[in-house]
């Protein structure tokens, strides 16, 4: 989800600073007494603990990577061969699959090979940190692959018969907890098929789906429908669902609504610039998005409020002219603005997390 942005954010601790700027910033952020800092720290700790209670329900399984992109083929495959690494010609375990059933795709996928990071003697991930950072491990990397085992696999575009393929989405059908995901994945594929026939309405209805990660995928798909972008009914429904979730008794649902706004806002701004629109599209206008962000900054869970404040300010700053610099402190709900600052205005040893940066005329992600 890389999106074009007009400002560069730099996370900093403390730097040498201009006296006048540091005094101005210090006055702006106020006197942070030990008592106040302790209160801020404790409230954030409690907020994180509250979110952690149901975090597993809101986790997105990696099968969602394939479900979000129509180019991915989804199959049920059985392991028919395993080659362990020999340290030279074969640096990683290689698994050969035979396709038993095509769930999504053209039906032409045959046998294929996949690399696994599972090895008989585990090694430290620190030996290859970038690999795990860019490609999170799947079920094929976490357990020993055995001939006869069956998996649901999301195969990346570019599949070629007999070639090593990239499979970022995996469900281990030997694991009852993972196997239960098949029913949910099939329900989404039914929604996808229905939307392919009738337009965005099935996705709009699925905003009320009982499964949080399906709702996440649905929001992604709605932003890709031109008809939804142009439909007042689509915007009204989406806005209503966001407002309802922001009032939910479940903090994770409120947090999810904030993340939806982040995505819709980022797409709105990038699309508006590309197409020359004066207001935010698709799905919601800029003013509506900001109003919803603003409501979320007052969330009873301060971690959610901090995030909403950060994203609201970032959205506003993206519309500022080049050369405007800022220091954003979500825990204080304050942003310090200064024109063309050459140094970070925050005093050394500033005790709270903050973001410092300047708007730029250069755009990234093109």
For each residue, the residues with C-beta under 8 A, 3 or more apart:
1: 263 266
2: 364 365
3: 266 267 269 270 365
4: 269 270 273 274 363 364 365 366
5: 8 318 363 364 365
6: 318 319 320 322 359 360 361 363
7: 314 317 318 320 324 357 358 359 360
8: 5 357 358 359 360 362 364
9: 314 355 356 357
10: 355 356 357
11: 355 356
12: 15 344 346 356
13: 350
14: 344 346 347 348 349 350
15: 12 343 344 348
16: 343
17: 21 22 343 344 345 346 347 348
18: 21 22 341 342 343 345
19: 22 23
20: 23 24
21: 17 18 24 25 338 341 343 345
22: 17 18 19 25 26 345 346 347
23: 19 20 26 27
24: 20 21 27 28 336 338 345
25: 21 22 28 29 327 336 345 346 347
26: 22 23 29 347
27: 23 24 30
28: 24 25 334 336
29: 25 26 32 329 332 334 336 346
30: 27 332
31:
32: 29 36 37 351 352
33: 36 37
34: 37 38
35: 38 39
36: 32 33 39 40
37: 32 33 34 40 41 351 352
38: 34 35 41 42
39: 35 36 42 43
40: 36 37 43 44 331 352
41: 37 38 44 45
42: 38 39 45 46
43: 39 40 46 47 302
44: 40 41 47 48 302 303 306 331
45: 41 42 48 49
46: 42 43 49 50
47: 43 44 50 51 251 301 302 303 304
48: 44 45 51 52 303
49: 45 46 52 53
50: 46 47 53 251 301
51: 47 48 54 55 251 252 255 301 303 304
52: 48 49 55
53: 49 50
54: 51 57 58 250 251 252
55: 51 52 58 59 252
56: 59
57: 54 212 252
58: 54 55 212 213 252 255 256
59: 55 56 213
60: 64 213 216
61: 64 171 178 181 213
62: 65 136 138 154 168 169 170
63: 66 67 74 152 154 169 170 171 181 185
64: 60 61 67 68 169 213 216 217
65: 62 68 69 72 154 168 169
66: 63 69 72 74 104 154 155 168 169
67: 63 64 72 74 154 169 185 188 189 192 217
68: 64 65 217 220 221
69: 65 66 72 157
70: 192
71: 156 157
72: 65 66 67 69 104 154 155 156 157 169
73: 102 104 105 106 109 154 155 159
74: 63 66 67 102 103 104 105 152 153 154 155 169 185 189
75: 99 100 101 102 103 105 109 152 153 155
76: 99 100 101 103 150 151 152 153 173
77: 97 98 99 100 112 150 151 153
78: 97 98 100 148 149 150
79: 82 95 96 97 145 146 147 148 149 150 151
80: 96 97 98 111 147
81: 95 96 147
82: 79 93 94 95 96 145 146 147
83: 90 93 94 95 96
84: 90 93 119 120
85: 90 91 92 93 119
86: 89 90
87: 90 91
88: 91
89: 86
90: 83 84 85 86 87 93 94
91: 85 87 88
92: 85 115 116 117 119
93: 82 83 84 85 90 115 116 117 118 119 145
94: 82 83 90 113 114 115 116 164
95: 79 81 82 83 113 114 115 116 140 145
96: 79 80 81 82 83 111 112 113
97: 77 78 79 80 111 112 113 114 151 153
98: 77 78 80 111
99: 75 76 77 102 109 110 111 112
100: 75 76 77 78 150
101: 75 76
102: 73 74 75 99 105 106 107 109
103: 74 75 76 152 185 186 189
104: 66 72 73 74 189
105: 73 74 75 102 108 109 155
106: 73 102 109
107: 102
108: 105 161
109: 73 75 99 102 105 106 112 155 159 161
110: 99 161 162
111: 80 96 97 98 99 161 162
112: 77 96 97 99 109 155 159 161 162 163 164 165
113: 94 95 96 97 162 163 164 165
114: 94 95 97 140 153 164 165 167
115: 92 93 94 95 164
116: 92 93 94 95 140 141 145
117: 92 93 131 132 137 141
118: 93 140 141 142 143 144 145
119: 84 85 92 93 122 123
120: 84 144
121:
122: 119
123: 119 127
124: 127
125: 128 129 132
126: 129
127: 123 124
128: 125 131 132
129: 125 126 132 133
130: 133 134
131: 117 128 134 135
132: 117 125 128 129 135 136 137
133: 129 130
134: 130 131
135: 131 132 168
136: 62 132
137: 117 132 141 142
138: 62 141 142 167 168 169 170
139: 142 143 151 170 171 172 175 178
140: 95 114 116 118 143 145 151 167 170
141: 116 117 118 137 138
142: 118 137 138 139
143: 118 139 140 172
144: 118 120
145: 79 82 93 95 116 118 140 149
146: 79 82 149
147: 79 80 81 82
148: 78 79
149: 78 79 145 146 172 173 174
150: 76 77 78 79 100 173 174
151: 76 77 79 97 139 140 170 171 172 173
152: 63 74 75 76 103 170 171 173 181 182 185
153: 74 75 76 77 97 114 167 169 170 171
154: 62 63 65 66 67 72 73 74 167 168 169 170
155: 66 72 73 74 75 105 109 112 159 165 166 167
156: 71 72 159 165 166 167 168
157: 69 71 72
158: 165 166
159: 73 109 112 155 156 163 165
160: 163 165
161: 108 109 110 111 112
162: 110 111 112 113
163: 112 113 159 160
164: 94 112 113 114 115
165: 112 113 114 155 156 158 159 160
166: 155 156 158
167: 114 138 140 153 154 155 156 170
168: 62 65 66 135 138 154 156
169: 62 63 64 65 66 67 72 74 138 153 154
170: 62 63 138 139 140 151 152 153 154 167
171: 61 63 139 151 152 153 178 179 181 182 185
172: 139 143 149 151 175 178 179
173: 76 149 150 151 152 178 179 182
174: 149 150 179
175: 139 172 178 179
176: 179 180
177: 180
178: 61 139 171 172 173 175 181
179: 171 172 173 174 175 176 182
180: 176 177 183 184
181: 61 63 152 171 178 184 185
182: 152 171 173 179 185 186
183: 180 186 187
184: 180 181 187 188 211 214
185: 63 67 74 103 152 171 181 182 188 189
186: 103 182 183 189 190
187: 183 184 190 191 209 211 214
188: 67 184 185 191 192 206 214 217
189: 67 74 103 104 185 186 192 193
190: 186 187 193 194
191: 187 188 194 195 202 203 206 214 218
192: 67 70 188 189 195 196 221
193: 189 190 196 197
194: 190 191 197 198 202
195: 191 192 198 199 200 201 202 203 221
196: 192 193
197: 193 194
198: 194 195 201 202
199: 195 225 227
200: 195 203 204 221 222 225 227 228 231 234
201: 195 198 204 205
202: 191 194 195 198 205 206
203: 191 195 200 206 207 218 221 222 225 228
204: 200 201 207 222 228 233 234 237 238
205: 201 202 208
206: 188 191 202 203 209 214 215 218
207: 203 204 215 218 219 222 237 238 241
208: 205 215 241
209: 187 206 214 215 218
210:
211: 184 187 214 215
212: 57 58 215 216 252 253 256
213: 58 59 60 61 64 216 217
214: 184 187 188 191 206 209 211 217 218
215: 206 207 208 209 211 212 218 219 256
216: 60 64 212 213 219 220 256 259 260
217: 64 67 68 188 213 214 220 221
218: 191 203 206 207 209 214 215 221 222
219: 207 215 216 222 223 238 260 263 264
220: 68 216 217 223 224 263
221: 68 192 195 200 203 217 218 224 225
222: 200 203 204 207 218 219 225 228 234 238 283
223: 219 220 228 229 263 264 267 282 283
224: 220 221
225: 199 200 203 221 222 228 229 234 282
226: 229 230 282
227: 199 200 230 231 234
228: 200 203 204 222 223 225 231 234 282 283
229: 223 225 226 234 281 282 283
230: 226 227 282
231: 200 227 228 234 235
232: 235 236
233: 204 236 237
234: 200 204 222 225 227 228 229 231 237 238 283
235: 231 232 238 239 283 284 285 288
236: 232 233 239 240
237: 204 207 233 234 240 241
238: 204 207 219 222 234 235 241 242 264 283 284
239: 235 236 242 243 284 288 292
240: 236 237 243 244
241: 207 208 237 238 244 245 257
242: 238 239 245 246 257 260 261 292
243: 239 240 246 247 292 295
244: 240 241 247 248
245: 241 242 248 253 254 256 257
246: 242 243 254 257 258 292 295 296 299
247: 243 244 254
248: 244 245 251 253 254 257
249:
250: 54 253 254
251: 47 50 51 54 248 254 255 299 300 301 304
252: 51 54 55 57 58 212 255 256
253: 212 245 248 250 256 257
254: 245 246 247 248 250 251 257 258 296 299 301 304
255: 51 58 251 252 258 259 301 303 304 307
256: 58 212 215 216 245 252 253 259 260
257: 241 242 245 246 248 253 254 260 261 292 296
258: 246 254 255 261 262 293 296 304 307 308 311
259: 216 255 256 262 263
260: 216 219 242 256 257 263 264
261: 242 257 258 264 265 289 292 293 296 308 311
262: 258 259 265 266 311
263: 1 219 220 223 259 260 266 267
264: 219 223 238 260 261 267 268 282 283 284 289
265: 261 262 268 269 280 289 293 311 315
266: 1 3 262 263 269 270
267: 3 223 263 264 270 271 282 283
268: 264 265 271 272 280 281 282 283 284 286 289
269: 3 4 265 266 272 273 280 315 318
270: 3 4 266 267 273 274 365
271: 267 268 274 275 277 281 282
272: 268 269 275 276 277 278 279 280 281
273: 4 269 270 276 363
274: 4 270 271
275: 271 272 281
276: 272 273
277: 271 272 280 281
278: 272
279: 272 285 286 287
280: 265 268 269 272 277 284 285 286 289
281: 229 268 271 272 275 277 285
282: 223 225 226 228 229 230 264 267 268 271
283: 222 223 228 229 234 235 238 264 267 268
284: 235 238 239 264 268 280 288 289 292
285: 235 279 280 281 288 289
286: 268 279 280 289 290 315
287: 279 290 291
288: 235 239 284 285 291 292
289: 261 264 265 268 280 284 285 286 292 293 315
290: 286 287 293 294 312 315 316
291: 287 288 294 295
292: 239 242 243 246 257 261 284 288 289 295 296
293: 258 261 265 289 290 296 297 308 311 312 315
294: 290 291 297 298 308 312
295: 243 246 291 292 298
296: 246 254 257 258 261 292 293 299 304 305 307 308 312
297: 293 294 305 308 309 312 333
298: 294 295 305
299: 246 251 254 296 302 304 305 308
300: 251
301: 47 50 51 251 254 255 304 305
302: 43 44 47 299 305 306 331
303: 44 47 48 51 255 306 307
304: 47 51 251 254 255 258 296 299 301 307 308
305: 296 297 298 299 301 302 308 309 330 333
306: 44 302 303 309 310 330 331
307: 255 258 296 303 304 310 311 330
308: 258 261 293 294 296 297 299 304 305 311 312
309: 297 305 306 312 313 328 330 333
310: 306 307 313 314 328 330 355
311: 258 261 262 265 293 307 308 314 315
312: 290 293 294 296 297 308 309 315 316
313: 309 310 316 317 326 328 335
314: 7 9 310 311 317 318 328
315: 265 269 286 289 290 293 311 312 318 319
316: 290 312 313 319 320
317: 7 313 314 320 324 326 359
318: 5 6 7 269 314 315 359
319: 6 315 316
320: 6 7 316 317 324 359
321: 324 359
322: 6 359 360 361
323: 339 340 358 359
324: 7 317 320 321 337 339 340 358 359
325: 337 338 339 340 341 356 357 358 359
326: 313 317 335 336 337 338 355 356 357 358
327: 25 335 336 344 345 346 354 355 356
328: 309 310 313 314 334 335 336 354 355 356
329: 29 332 333 334 335 336 352 353 354
330: 305 306 307 309 310 333 353 354
331: 40 44 302 306 352 353
332: 29 30 329 352
333: 297 305 309 329 330
334: 28 29 328 329
335: 313 326 327 328 329
336: 24 25 28 29 326 327 328 329 345
337: 324 325 326
338: 21 24 325 326 341 345
339: 323 324 325
340: 323 324 325 358
341: 18 21 325 338 344 345 358
342: 18
343: 15 16 17 18 21
344: 12 14 15 17 327 341 356
345: 17 18 21 22 24 25 327 336 338 341 356
346: 12 14 17 22 25 29 327 350 354 356
347: 14 17 22 25 26 350
348: 14 15 17
349: 14
350: 13 14 346 347 354
351: 32 37
352: 32 37 40 329 331 332
353: 329 330 331
354: 327 328 329 330 346 350
355: 9 10 11 310 326 327 328
356: 9 10 11 12 325 326 327 328 344 345 346
357: 7 8 9 10 325 326
358: 7 8 323 324 325 326 340 341
359: 6 7 8 317 318 320 321 322 323 324 325
360: 6 7 8 322
361: 6 322
362: 8
363: 4 5 6 273 366
364: 2 4 5 8
365: 2 3 4 5 270
366: 4 363
